[in-house]
Amino acid sequence: MAAAPLYCVCRQPYDVSRFMIECDICKDWFHGSCVQVEEHQAVDIDVYHCPNCDDVLGPSLMKKRNNWHRHDYTEPNDGTKPVQAGTSVFVKELQNRAFASGEDILLRMRGEQVTQRYLERHGFHYPIAVTEMEGLGLKLPPTTFSVKDVEEYVGGDKVIDVIDVARQADSKMKLSEFIKYYTKPHRPKVLNLISLEFSDTKMSKLVEVPDVAQRMSWVENYWPDDSFFPKPFVQKYCLMGVKDSYTDFHIDFGGTSVWYHVLWGEKIFYLIKPTLDNLALYEAWSSSPNQSEVFFGDKVDKCYKCVVPQGTTLLIPTGWIHAVLTSQDCMAFGGNFLHNLNIGMQLRCYEMERRLKTPDLFKFPYFEAICWYVAKNLLETLKELREDGCPPPNYLVDGVKALIGALKTWLKREPSSEVPDNIRPNHLIKELTKEIPKYDLPICREHPTSPSTEEAIQGMLSMAGLLCSKTENVASSQEPWWPSPSQHLQLEKRDCEQHRLQGNKSLIDSQGNSSSEAWDNQGLPSPDIEYQYCEPSMSPPLHPSKRHAPNPHP
């Protein structure tokens, strides 16, 4: 057997897990860590000289900057090419734009009010902002906690994904190198870290997620300890962004809901409702070749600006489309969770990811496996409720119906490798299908379906300026997604009166008689109504930035 080729000054075989760069003179390959070249730096090098060739020919030649508004800053600036997302020109323009106020859709609540019971009664369809943390169950380090403290608890050798914001491209580097970059007074480029999941580190003990996220999480409630598949860890992320970091519009993987807390600094969220029309436009925009040149907020009826200052926790519901600007150096903590309240929307987002061919790296780990586990558990829940004579809440009936449809589709589409060994898929689907008709409940209007391929193509052509059709105006012509502010007040009064009359009725009774699941008819619930309270990891990056390899491997 021939020996593996050796590379670099260390004379080691090729290692797929380590970044390497090719010398343009001697054509040998070198580990970036051995020659002090980070992956994000390699893209700035025009002609690379390795240490040996450097002694003869001098330093490597760097690329010349010709513009400040394109991802490829070497392009000639002839004034004809549009501004691309993330560039310094884009960020300046974004800061000067006018947006609808986040207060129009933001629900401000105290920590003690954000409970599983509250969301089950009213639904989880609006972003929630919490400034009074008591009762939320969120545990965090003190505000004096620094990026150097993160390195101490996580370990400087941990390899992380960082985003070169001006290029909207990923690269890998050691955490220690990122901390050095972060603490320097002069930063030659804007790097953003949003994908540090730390559940398997010492820092995990310093953070406890909000009670509502913990109690509603599919993974925490339904993932079996003896599962063949590794447990997904997506509940604890540390985000360290420098000023002017920008993450373009996206939906969190698997349609997960998300919690963010700004420990220090400030973030600005640009939020868009997940209506049928907005989702169709989003899918077309995501698949368009000029995506980075089109600000998605301009394609919809309303984009809401929400400033999240230090000490504030923001909870974003399923499917909301959002972009994020770091307006000043910032450390934030966050996490993602799937839950029972919006099953249909979660499945819709997952199918959209499939159509967009999202890489597995940026998808919820073993999403289909967790759905099978959930289906098995919900079957038992429905049986128990029936035996106790308690009707299930509408959101659960709707969710199980959507889940049945998805499971059938997955079995027909291809033999799934994510069906757990201890589950008989066809039998489970049959039993769930038999159980659902037992409940003669008023079902809310079905969630809008994801756009078809034809709709996506129509939307993409429209955004490219090649088609003038109703797709361009769908957002403005659609019926209101939720009631007007005046209707909100009427709904609040109704809920308050219902609560007074129901007294100490069981949670199931309240849910069964509630119509809060309807996406198209749900009013903004009042946070001031008091209710009884009820009590090596798989960690994808939070946002699928496009990775451009600086050079091919040997």
Buried (B, 14 or more C-beta within 10 A) or exposed (E): EEEEEEBBEEEEEBEEEBBBBBBBBEEBBBBBBBBEBBBBBBBBBEBBBBEBBBEEBEEBEEEEEEBBBBBEBEEEEEEEBEBBBBBBBBBEEBEEEEBBEBEEBBBBBBBBBBBBBBBBBBBBBBBBBBEBBEBBBBEBBEEEBBBEBBBEBBBBEBEBBBBBBBBBBBBBBBBBBBBBBBEEEEEEBBBBBBBBBBBBBEBBEBBBBBBBBBBBBBBBBBBEEEBEBEBBBBBBBBBBBBBBBBBBBBBBBBBBBBBBBBBBBBBBBBBBBBBBBBBBBBBBBBBBEEBBBBBBBEBBBBBBBBBBBBBBBBBBBBBBBBBBBBBBBBBBBBBBBBBBBBBBBBBBBBBBBEBBEBEEBBBBBBBBBBBBBBBBBBBEBBEEBBEEEBBBBBBBBBBBBBBBEBBBEBBEEEEEEBBBEEEEBEEBBEBBEEBBEEBEBEEBEEBBEBBEEEBBBBBBBBBEEEBEEEBBEBBEEBEEBBBEEEBBBEBBEEBBEBBEEEEEBEBBBBBBBBEBBBBBBBBBBBBEBEBEEEEEBBBBBBBBBBBBEBBEEE
